[in-house]
Amino acid sequence: MMEQLILRSSELGDMELLTDDKKTEFKMLSESLDEYGRAYHPLHGHC
């Protein structure tokens, strides 16, 4: 799952060149990656 999210984010490219719809998708992907990271790779002391 993580790899798929990263791949899709990479495919979207530079945030400044994206349409508003693609910017929304990029933001959602970024939030999903953050949530995944917190759930499966929590930082010490941030659980």
C-alpha positions, 0 to 999 in steps of 0.5 A: 500500500505504501509503495502504491501511494508513493508511486502515485504521488511521484506520478502526479509531479510538481504540485505547482503544475497540477490542476486543482483536482490533482492538487486535492488528490496529492494532498489526500495521498500525502495525508494517507502517507502520514497516517500510514507512517504514524500507524505502522512506524510511530516515532519514539515518544509520539504514540 
